[in-house]
Amino acid sequence: MVAKLNIVPVLIIFLLFQYSYSAKVTYNVLSFGAKANGRLDSRSAFLKAWGLACNSTNPAIIYVPIGRYLIGSAITFSGQTCKSKAITMKIDGTLVAPSTYNAVGNAQVWIKFYRTNHVTISGGTLDAQGSSLWACKSSGKTCPKGATTLGIYHSQNIVISNLRSLNSQMFHILLYACTNAKLQGVSISAPGLSPNTDGIHLSSSTGVTILNSKISTGDDCISIGPGNSNIWIEKVVCGPGHGISIGSLGWDVIEAGVQNVTVKTATFIGSDNGLRIKTWARRSNGFVKDVVFQHASMVNVKNPILIDANYCPNNENCPNQVSGVKISNVLYEDVHGTSATRVAVKFDCRKGKPCTNIRLKDVNLKYAGQPAVSSCSFAAGPATPCLSETQKLTGYVHGTVSSPEPTIVDASRSTNHGAYSNGHGKGRRRTINFVVRMEIMHL
């Protein structure tokens, strides 16, 4: 009986120990000298709060109350020696960069998280005040490259939730060599003519999810660089901007590929591109494979669907070369809306490395109230609207056409109006929702 009673206090002590270990501790940046007036530099206060949170044996919260907090120079939150198993930066205020671009313009990143694990950034606004640097660049003067607003490097188990980023000098959010990251409810805003202000850029990362976000920039809304895999993007609104881009890829001869990317339920409004894959016209061993674009809505988009394997802006560093990046297994399904240009679907691949297994299903795009046009070069796959290399096509389309499946075509070039829909399985028939009124010239 005595032995049984002795168990009770031991159990209570154990539970109290577990509670004390798991209880969160909060560090308010105001307690460390931060000023909410946007004029006095609060950088050191944020670093002090981070240091205590990092060294805590309990999960920790760094709290930023309402107000404007000047972060006057580049700041790095390093997690290499952290004891805390989880740190949340809860922001109710705004972190603001200096209005003079040189203060952070020569830094790679304004706010950097390095080798962190289980870090959450929740709420708040990051205002990089990048307009003065954009003006410098547009004037033709010698200017710094500019800083990324928020960079997460070599980190894992990251959550960025309900964060707002304004007017970055360069990229708004960058994830480099990260594993298991989730971005949700993110709002990103910069003018349509602001240079290189990509919304979210991914590089060498895996297991990244981007959900329920709205992005307006002067460059790619989301850009997926080399070495990324297992990327899931859903319910993103883009525009203005350059769309959701896989690339640019293929700058280096030896380069990691991109694979297992899904983009679902995206909306593009007035953007230069919608769903884009772009690779440099340079020699490379890179690749893009296993990509799914589903349920995308286009509103007055210049290039709703684009594969550009001949990317060579200003014909510098790449003229007269061919892309070495192999593009394969790409599905476009339920892509609908309006194009701002007559050519709504363009596959510009290369003869040496043709795009293979490019599939379209239920693609319905219109230009000026009429079915839009497709243009294809060296693309192959079921229902890809391209002709064989032994044929040329002129003319355009109305109606429907049926043909046996599968049909694999290597294209030279074609222009076809309409929407595309394919069946599945060998021997079954597919319907392509366009009829070609054409002249075929055999070479």
Backbone torsions as a table, in degrees:
resi	resn	phi	psi	omega
1	MET	NA	-43.3	179.0
2	VAL	-63.3	-41.8	-179.9
3	ALA	-61.7	-38.8	179.3
4	LYS	-65.9	-39.6	-178.9
5	LEU	-68.1	-32.4	-179.4
6	ASN	-66.5	-20.6	179.8
7	ILE	-68.6	-32.5	-174.4
8	VAL	-61.2	-53.6	179.6
9	PRO	-62.6	-35.1	177.6
10	VAL	-61.6	-42.6	179.8
11	LEU	-65.1	-41.2	179.1
12	ILE	-62.1	-44.8	179.5
13	ILE	-61.3	-41.6	179.6
14	PHE	-62.1	-44.9	-179.6
15	LEU	-65.3	-40.9	177.7
16	LEU	-63.0	-38.9	178.2
17	PHE	-64.2	-43.5	179.0
18	GLN	-63.4	-40.3	-179.6
19	TYR	-66.0	-44.8	-178.8
20	SER	-65.1	-32.4	-180.0
21	TYR	-71.2	-36.6	-174.7
22	SER	-91.5	-13.7	-177.8
23	ALA	-65.7	136.3	-178.7
24	LYS	-81.9	144.6	174.4
25	VAL	-111.8	145.4	-175.6
26	THR	-117.5	134.4	177.1
27	TYR	-119.8	111.3	180.0
28	ASN	-86.9	124.9	-175.4
29	VAL	-62.1	-24.3	177.2
30	LEU	-63.5	-28.9	-179.6
31	SER	-70.1	-13.3	-177.5
32	PHE	-113.5	17.0	173.8
33	GLY	98.9	6.0	177.3
34	ALA	-66.1	143.5	178.9
35	LYS	-115.3	132.1	-174.2
36	ALA	-93.5	21.9	-176.9
37	ASN	-98.5	-4.6	178.2
38	GLY	75.8	5.8	-176.9
39	ARG	-113.7	-39.0	-179.2
40	LEU	-94.1	137.2	-173.7
41	ASP	-68.0	124.7	-179.4
42	SER	-104.7	11.0	-175.6
43	ARG	-55.7	-47.2	-177.1
44	SER	-65.2	-33.7	178.8
45	ALA	-65.8	-40.0	178.0
46	PHE	-65.3	-39.1	179.4
47	LEU	-67.4	-37.3	177.3
48	LYS	-63.9	-44.9	179.1
49	ALA	-62.9	-40.7	178.4
50	TRP	-63.6	-42.4	-178.8
51	GLY	-59.4	-42.8	178.9
52	LEU	-69.7	-41.6	178.4
53	ALA	-63.0	-41.6	-179.5
54	CYS	-63.2	-39.5	-177.1
55	ASN	-84.3	-6.2	179.8
56	SER	-70.3	140.8	175.2
57	THR	-83.4	-7.5	177.6
58	ASN	-104.0	160.9	168.9
59	PRO	-57.7	140.8	-171.3
60	ALA	-128.1	151.0	175.8
61	ILE	-121.2	128.1	169.3
62	ILE	-100.4	117.6	-173.5
63	TYR	-106.0	130.0	178.5
64	VAL	-116.7	103.8	-177.0
65	PRO	-68.7	175.1	177.3
66	ILE	-58.1	140.1	-179.2
67	GLY	141.4	177.5	177.7
68	ARG	-112.1	127.0	-174.1
69	TYR	-119.8	114.7	179.8
70	LEU	-75.8	122.4	170.5
71	ILE	-107.2	96.7	-162.7
72	GLY	-77.3	-11.2	177.3
73	SER	-153.9	172.7	-177.0
74	ALA	-58.3	141.3	-176.7
75	ILE	-132.4	139.3	179.4
76	THR	-123.8	126.9	173.0
77	PHE	-101.3	105.5	-175.4
78	SER	-97.2	134.2	-177.9
79	GLY	-110.5	12.3	-173.9
80	GLN	-61.1	-35.3	-176.4
81	THR	-110.7	14.7	-175.9
82	CYS	-66.1	139.3	173.6
83	LYS	-94.2	-29.6	-177.9
84	SER	-64.4	137.6	180.0
85	LYS	-82.7	-11.9	-179.7
86	ALA	-161.5	130.0	177.2
87	ILE	-126.6	128.3	175.7
88	THR	-113.3	127.2	171.6
89	MET	-99.3	103.3	-178.3
90	LYS	-95.0	113.1	-173.4
91	ILE	-113.6	118.3	170.8
92	ASP	-102.0	-12.8	-177.7
93	GLY	-105.4	-158.1	-178.8
94	THR	-125.3	129.7	171.6
95	LEU	-94.6	125.4	-172.8
96	VAL	-122.2	138.6	175.6
97	ALA	-87.9	161.7	175.9
98	PRO	-61.3	148.7	-179.9
99	SER	-73.5	-21.7	175.3
100	THR	-83.5	121.7	-168.9
101	TYR	-67.2	-24.4	-177.1
102	ASN	-67.8	-18.1	-178.1
103	ALA	-61.1	-37.4	178.4
104	VAL	-128.0	-3.6	-171.9
105	GLY	-63.3	-24.9	178.6
106	ASN	-93.9	-1.9	175.5
107	ALA	-86.2	148.5	177.2
108	GLN	-67.5	-39.3	-175.9
109	VAL	-139.1	139.1	175.5
110	TRP	-77.3	-55.7	179.9
111	ILE	-118.5	115.9	-171.5
112	LYS	-123.4	134.7	170.0
113	PHE	-112.3	125.3	-171.3
114	TYR	-126.3	123.8	178.3
115	ARG	51.7	54.3	177.9
116	THR	-106.9	159.1	180.0
117	ASN	-138.8	132.6	179.7
118	HIS	58.1	53.7	174.3
119	VAL	-108.3	133.7	176.5
120	THR	-118.7	131.0	173.2
121	ILE	-112.5	116.7	-169.6
122	SER	-124.6	121.8	172.9
123	GLY	75.8	-176.2	173.5
124	GLY	84.1	178.9	-178.1
125	THR	-131.9	139.6	171.3
126	LEU	-112.7	117.8	-178.0
127	ASP	-116.0	104.2	-175.6
128	ALA	-85.7	-7.8	178.0
129	GLN	48.4	54.5	-172.9
130	GLY	-81.4	-3.1	-171.3
131	SER	-62.3	-33.8	-179.8
132	SER	-66.6	-35.4	176.8
133	LEU	-70.8	-39.9	177.6
134	TRP	-60.2	-41.3	179.7
135	ALA	-63.4	-39.3	177.2
136	CYS	-61.5	-46.0	-178.9
137	LYS	-64.3	-40.5	-178.3
138	SER	-70.5	-21.3	-179.8
139	SER	-80.1	-12.4	-178.7
140	GLY	85.9	3.8	178.3
141	LYS	-74.0	167.2	174.4
142	THR	-78.4	119.2	-174.3
143	CYS	-131.6	155.2	171.7
144	PRO	-65.3	159.1	-180.0
145	LYS	-63.9	-36.7	-177.9
146	GLY	105.7	160.1	-175.7
147	ALA	-109.4	143.5	166.3
148	THR	-68.2	139.1	-178.3
149	THR	-66.4	-56.0	-176.5
150	LEU	-129.2	116.8	179.4
151	GLY	-119.4	128.3	177.4
152	ILE	-112.3	119.5	-173.1
153	TYR	-121.6	135.1	172.3
154	HIS	47.9	48.1	-176.1
155	SER	-125.5	165.8	-179.5
156	GLN	-144.1	155.7	179.9
157	ASN	56.2	58.4	-176.6
158	ILE	-106.5	138.8	173.9
159	VAL	-126.8	128.1	172.6
160	ILE	-120.9	114.6	-170.2
161	SER	-129.3	129.2	173.1
162	ASN	55.5	35.3	177.9
163	LEU	-93.5	142.2	177.5
164	ARG	-115.0	129.8	178.6
165	SER	-121.2	129.2	-176.2
166	LEU	-120.4	134.9	162.0
167	ASN	50.6	54.7	177.5
168	SER	-66.9	149.6	173.9
169	GLN	-67.0	-43.1	176.6
170	MET	-127.2	-128.8	178.9
171	PHE	-60.7	147.3	175.3
172	HIS	-80.1	-53.2	-179.2
173	ILE	-131.9	130.5	178.7
174	LEU	-126.2	130.1	171.0
175	LEU	-114.6	119.5	-179.3
176	TYR	-123.1	123.7	178.2
177	ALA	54.6	47.2	179.5
178	CYS	-108.8	153.9	178.5
179	THR	-128.8	132.2	175.9
180	ASN	60.6	74.9	178.7
181	ALA	-124.2	142.9	179.8
182	LYS	-130.1	123.7	175.5
183	LEU	-116.0	124.7	-177.6
184	GLN	-143.2	142.2	179.0
185	GLY	64.7	28.1	-178.5
186	VAL	-84.3	139.3	176.3
187	SER	-121.6	125.8	-177.0
188	ILE	-128.5	132.9	-175.0
189	SER	-143.6	128.0	170.9
190	ALA	-155.1	153.7	-178.1
191	PRO	-61.6	155.3	-177.7
192	GLY	-63.0	-21.1	-180.0
193	LEU	-102.6	7.1	177.9
194	SER	-74.4	127.0	-171.2
195	PRO	-78.6	135.6	171.1
196	ASN	60.3	29.4	-178.1
197	THR	-95.9	52.6	177.8
198	ASP	-48.8	141.7	180.0
199	GLY	-70.7	-63.6	178.8
200	ILE	-130.6	122.9	177.9
201	HIS	-115.5	130.0	179.6
202	LEU	-112.2	136.4	178.1
203	SER	-144.0	127.3	173.9
204	SER	53.9	38.3	-177.3
205	SER	-120.4	159.0	179.7
206	THR	-140.4	145.9	178.6
207	GLY	72.3	45.6	-179.3
208	VAL	-105.7	131.0	177.7
209	THR	-119.6	131.6	177.4
210	ILE	-124.8	120.0	-172.9
211	LEU	-130.9	146.7	165.2
212	ASN	48.4	52.9	-176.1
213	SER	-125.4	154.8	179.7
214	LYS	-124.4	127.1	-172.2
215	ILE	-133.1	125.3	175.9
216	SER	-129.9	117.2	-173.7
217	THR	-145.5	-179.9	173.7
218	GLY	-98.5	5.5	178.5
219	ASP	-143.1	-154.0	-178.0
220	ASP	-59.9	135.3	171.9
221	CYS	-64.4	-47.4	172.4
222	ILE	-135.1	129.5	176.5
223	SER	-121.1	133.7	-176.0
224	ILE	-115.5	104.6	-176.1
225	GLY	-86.6	-169.0	-177.5
226	PRO	-62.2	150.7	170.4
227	GLY	80.4	13.9	179.9
228	ASN	-96.8	146.5	177.4
229	SER	-150.5	155.5	177.7
230	ASN	55.2	61.1	-178.9
231	ILE	-108.5	130.4	179.9
232	TRP	-124.7	120.7	180.0
233	ILE	-124.5	126.3	-175.7
234	GLU	-147.8	139.8	176.7
235	LYS	56.9	57.1	176.6
236	VAL	-112.9	134.7	174.5
237	VAL	-106.0	127.5	-175.2
238	CYS	-126.2	131.1	173.6
239	GLY	143.3	134.1	-2.8
240	PRO	-69.9	171.4	-178.8
241	GLY	148.9	-174.2	-177.2
242	HIS	-103.4	16.2	174.2
243	GLY	88.7	-168.4	173.2
244	ILE	-98.7	116.8	-171.5
245	SER	-119.8	132.3	163.3
246	ILE	-92.5	108.8	-174.7
247	GLY	124.9	175.5	13.5
248	SER	-76.4	142.7	177.9
249	LEU	-122.3	161.2	171.0
250	GLY	86.7	17.6	176.4
251	TRP	-69.7	-38.8	-178.9
252	ASP	-97.0	149.5	178.4
253	VAL	-65.1	-43.5	176.5
254	ILE	-105.0	112.7	-173.1
255	GLU	-148.5	136.9	177.5
256	ALA	-68.4	146.7	-176.9
257	GLY	-87.6	-179.6	177.8
258	VAL	-122.1	131.9	-178.1
259	GLN	-151.4	156.5	177.8
260	ASN	57.4	66.0	178.3
261	VAL	-116.6	129.3	177.1
262	THR	-124.4	129.1	175.4
263	VAL	-123.0	116.4	-175.9
264	LYS	-125.9	143.9	170.1
265	THR	52.6	49.7	176.7
266	ALA	-99.1	147.4	177.7
267	THR	-122.3	130.5	-179.2
268	PHE	-118.1	125.5	-175.9
269	ILE	-124.1	109.0	176.0
270	GLY	63.9	22.2	-178.5
271	SER	-85.5	159.3	177.6
272	ASP	-66.1	-39.1	179.3
273	ASN	-132.1	161.5	171.9
274	GLY	-105.6	-91.8	-179.2
275	LEU	-102.4	109.0	-171.3
276	ARG	-125.7	140.1	166.4
277	ILE	-120.7	125.2	-179.5
278	LYS	-133.8	134.5	-179.5
279	THR	-132.2	141.3	178.3
280	TRP	-64.2	146.4	174.6
281	ALA	-82.2	67.2	-178.7
282	ARG	-141.2	159.2	179.0
283	ARG	-71.4	134.0	-178.0
284	SER	-163.7	153.0	174.8
285	ASN	-98.1	13.5	-177.9
286	GLY	-69.9	172.5	-179.9
287	PHE	-156.0	158.7	169.0
288	VAL	-130.3	126.6	179.1
289	LYS	-151.6	156.7	175.4
290	ASP	59.1	64.9	-179.4
291	VAL	-118.2	135.9	178.6
292	VAL	-125.2	122.5	171.4
293	PHE	-112.8	116.6	-175.6
294	GLN	-132.6	144.1	169.4
295	HIS	55.7	55.0	179.9
296	ALA	-104.3	139.7	179.3
297	SER	-114.5	128.9	-179.2
298	MET	-112.2	131.9	175.7
299	VAL	-125.2	101.6	177.0
300	ASN	55.5	52.9	-178.9
301	VAL	-99.8	135.1	-175.1
302	LYS	-67.5	-43.6	179.8
303	ASN	-131.1	83.5	-175.4
304	PRO	-59.1	-44.0	179.3
305	ILE	-128.3	122.6	-174.8
306	LEU	-146.5	126.7	163.6
307	ILE	-114.2	115.9	-179.5
308	ASP	-117.2	96.1	179.5
309	ALA	-94.4	12.0	179.5
310	ASN	-125.0	34.8	-175.8
311	TYR	-67.6	118.2	-178.7
312	CYS	-157.1	72.5	-176.1
313	PRO	-60.7	134.5	178.8
314	ASN	61.1	14.3	179.8
315	ASN	53.2	38.2	179.3
316	GLU	-109.9	137.2	174.9
317	ASN	67.2	7.1	-177.1
318	CYS	-154.6	5.5	-176.6
319	PRO	-64.6	146.7	177.5
320	ASN	63.2	20.2	173.6
321	GLN	-110.4	167.2	179.4
322	VAL	-119.4	148.6	179.6
323	SER	-68.9	135.2	176.0
324	GLY	-97.3	-4.1	-177.5
325	VAL	-74.7	127.9	179.3
326	LYS	-90.5	123.4	-179.7
327	ILE	-111.3	123.7	-176.5
328	SER	-152.5	157.7	175.0
329	ASN	56.5	65.1	178.6
330	VAL	-121.0	127.0	-179.7
331	LEU	-113.9	129.8	169.8
332	TYR	-113.3	117.2	-176.4
333	GLU	-132.7	130.9	178.5
334	ASP	55.4	61.6	173.9
335	VAL	-109.7	120.5	-171.3
336	HIS	-142.9	162.2	176.4
337	GLY	130.2	-149.7	-173.3
338	THR	-121.6	143.2	176.9
339	SER	-104.7	143.8	175.9
340	ALA	-85.2	-5.9	178.5
341	THR	-131.8	160.1	-176.2
342	ARG	-65.5	-36.8	179.6
343	VAL	-90.8	104.9	-176.3
344	ALA	-96.2	-23.4	-180.0
345	VAL	-125.2	118.0	-178.2
346	LYS	-134.3	119.6	174.6
347	PHE	-113.2	101.0	-177.6
348	ASP	-107.6	81.5	-178.0
349	CYS	-101.5	179.2	-175.7
350	ARG	-117.7	150.1	-177.1
351	LYS	-61.3	-39.7	-178.0
352	GLY	-68.4	-31.3	178.3
353	LYS	-135.0	73.4	-178.0
354	PRO	-63.9	153.0	173.7
355	CYS	-78.1	131.3	-174.5
356	THR	-122.8	151.6	-178.8
357	ASN	52.7	50.5	173.9
358	ILE	-91.0	117.6	-172.2
359	ARG	-118.6	138.5	176.6
360	LEU	-125.2	136.2	178.9
361	LYS	-142.7	124.1	176.8
362	ASP	56.1	51.4	174.2
363	VAL	-99.2	122.3	-173.8
364	ASN	-137.2	99.7	-176.4
365	LEU	-126.0	139.9	-178.4
366	LYS	-124.6	151.5	175.3
367	TYR	-129.3	123.6	-179.5
368	ALA	52.3	39.7	176.6
369	GLY	81.4	-1.2	-179.2
370	GLN	-118.7	158.6	175.5
371	PRO	-56.2	138.6	-176.4
372	ALA	-81.1	-179.7	-173.3
373	VAL	-113.9	148.8	174.0
374	SER	-112.7	152.6	176.2
375	SER	-137.3	126.4	-173.8
376	CYS	-132.5	142.2	175.5
377	SER	-142.4	114.6	176.7
378	PHE	55.3	48.8	173.9
379	ALA	-118.2	142.8	-176.5
380	ALA	-136.9	142.5	176.6
381	GLY	157.9	162.2	177.7
382	PRO	-57.0	125.7	176.0
383	ALA	66.6	18.8	171.9
384	THR	-76.0	126.8	-170.4
385	PRO	-79.4	62.5	179.7
386	CYS	-132.7	155.1	179.1
387	LEU	-99.4	168.8	178.7
388	SER	-71.3	164.2	-177.0
389	GLU	-68.9	-10.8	-179.3
390	THR	-93.8	7.1	-177.2
391	GLN	-132.8	151.9	169.8
392	LYS	-123.3	152.4	-174.0
393	LEU	-129.3	132.8	166.6
394	THR	-128.6	156.7	179.6
395	GLY	112.0	-176.5	178.5
396	TYR	-151.4	-175.8	-153.8
397	VAL	-129.5	156.3	168.9
398	HIS	-154.8	147.0	171.5
399	GLY	97.6	-148.3	-178.7
400	THR	-135.6	154.8	177.1
401	VAL	-136.7	139.5	174.9
402	SER	-117.1	145.3	177.0
403	SER	-153.6	156.1	-179.0
404	PRO	-63.1	153.1	176.5
405	GLU	-119.9	147.3	5.9
406	PRO	-85.8	155.4	172.2
407	THR	-126.4	122.0	177.9
408	ILE	-112.5	128.8	-178.0
409	VAL	-130.2	136.7	175.8
410	ASP	-97.1	111.5	-167.0
411	ALA	-95.4	152.2	158.1
412	SER	-88.2	-82.6	174.7
413	ARG	-148.7	150.4	176.0
414	SER	-151.1	160.3	169.7
415	THR	-131.2	118.6	-177.8
416	ASN	-132.5	141.5	175.5
417	HIS	-87.8	151.8	157.6
418	GLY	119.0	-166.5	-178.0
419	ALA	-111.7	154.6	-173.6
420	TYR	-122.1	138.9	178.3
421	SER	-147.7	126.6	-179.0
422	ASN	-119.0	151.3	174.1
423	GLY	-84.4	-167.9	-177.3
424	HIS	-137.1	141.1	174.1
425	GLY	99.4	142.1	-178.3
426	LYS	-65.6	137.5	176.5
427	GLY	87.2	-17.1	176.9
428	ARG	-80.9	161.5	-178.4
429	ARG	-99.3	147.6	177.0
430	ARG	-116.0	153.0	176.3
431	THR	-114.6	126.7	174.1
432	ILE	-106.4	123.4	-172.7
433	ASN	-79.7	48.8	167.9
434	PHE	-152.2	146.7	173.3
435	VAL	-113.3	132.5	-176.5
436	VAL	-93.7	119.6	169.0
437	ARG	-95.6	108.7	-164.5
438	MET	-146.0	165.3	167.8
439	GLU	-117.1	125.8	179.9
440	ILE	-103.8	126.4	178.8
441	MET	-114.1	114.2	179.6
442	HIS	-79.4	131.9	-178.0
443	LEU	-87.0	NA	NA
